[in-house]
Amino acid sequence: MFYGFGVDDKDFDVKSMTVAYEEQMPDWIIPIADADGGDQICLGVKEEATGKVYFLDHEMTDGVKDTFLVANSFSDFMV
């Protein structure tokens, strides 16, 4: 399920989910979708990560090591 902006259900709001995962997530990605079971699909928003899509394994707690590149662009991710 993809998240939106300013939606009533905070479990589906990008800003709310960013706050919820801020302790586990590097600051260069934001969550854009639920990948089931609490894992997250994230979008790179800083420097060389910008525009790339990542998978965040929420059960790992090592920041960068629990973040895996999925696609080099959102367009590639959607194909």
C-alpha positions as CSV (number, residue, x, y, z in Angstrom):
1,M,0.0,0.0,0.0
2,F,1.5,3.4,-1.0
3,Y,1.3,6.2,1.4
4,G,-0.1,9.7,0.7
5,F,0.3,13.2,2.1
6,G,-2.1,14.7,4.6
7,V,-4.4,11.6,4.7
8,D,-6.7,11.1,7.7
9,D,-5.4,7.6,8.6
10,K,-1.9,8.3,9.9
11,D,-0.8,4.7,9.1
12,F,-0.9,5.7,5.5
13,D,0.6,9.2,5.7
14,V,4.2,9.8,4.5
15,K,5.0,12.3,7.3
16,S,3.6,10.2,10.1
17,M,5.4,7.1,8.9
18,T,8.7,9.0,8.5
19,V,8.3,10.0,12.2
20,A,7.4,6.4,13.2
21,Y,10.5,5.0,11.6
22,E,13.0,7.8,12.2
23,E,15.0,5.8,14.8
24,Q,15.4,2.9,12.3
25,M,15.8,4.7,9.1
26,P,18.7,6.6,7.7
27,D,17.9,10.3,7.2
28,W,18.4,10.1,3.4
29,I,15.3,8.0,2.7
30,I,11.5,8.4,3.4
31,P,9.0,5.6,3.5
32,I,6.6,5.6,0.6
33,A,4.8,2.3,0.9
34,D,4.3,-0.7,3.2
35,A,6.1,-3.8,2.1
36,D,4.1,-6.1,4.5
37,G,5.0,-7.0,8.0
38,G,6.3,-3.6,8.9
39,D,9.0,-3.5,6.2
40,Q,9.1,-0.3,4.1
41,I,9.6,0.7,0.5
42,C,11.5,4.0,0.7
43,L,12.6,6.8,-1.6
44,G,16.0,8.4,-1.5
45,V,15.8,12.1,-0.9
46,K,19.4,13.2,-0.3
47,E,22.6,13.4,-2.4
48,E,23.4,10.3,-4.4
49,A,20.4,8.4,-3.1
50,T,17.9,11.0,-4.5
51,G,15.2,9.3,-6.6
52,K,16.4,5.7,-5.9
53,V,14.1,3.2,-4.3
54,Y,15.1,1.2,-1.3
55,F,13.8,-1.7,0.9
56,L,14.0,-1.2,4.6
57,D,14.0,-4.3,6.7
58,H,12.4,-3.1,10.0
59,E,13.6,-6.1,12.0
60,M,17.3,-5.2,11.5
61,T,18.6,-2.3,13.5
62,D,21.8,-1.3,11.9
63,G,20.7,1.7,9.9
64,V,22.4,1.5,6.5
65,K,22.9,-2.3,6.6
66,D,19.2,-2.9,6.8
67,T,18.5,-0.7,3.7
68,F,18.7,-2.4,0.3
69,L,18.7,-0.8,-3.1
70,V,15.6,-2.0,-5.1
71,A,15.7,0.3,-8.2
72,N,17.8,3.2,-9.5
73,S,14.6,5.3,-10.1
74,F,10.9,5.3,-9.2
75,S,10.2,4.6,-12.9
76,D,12.3,1.5,-12.9
77,F,10.6,0.4,-9.7
78,M,7.2,0.7,-11.3
79,V,8.1,-1.4,-14.4
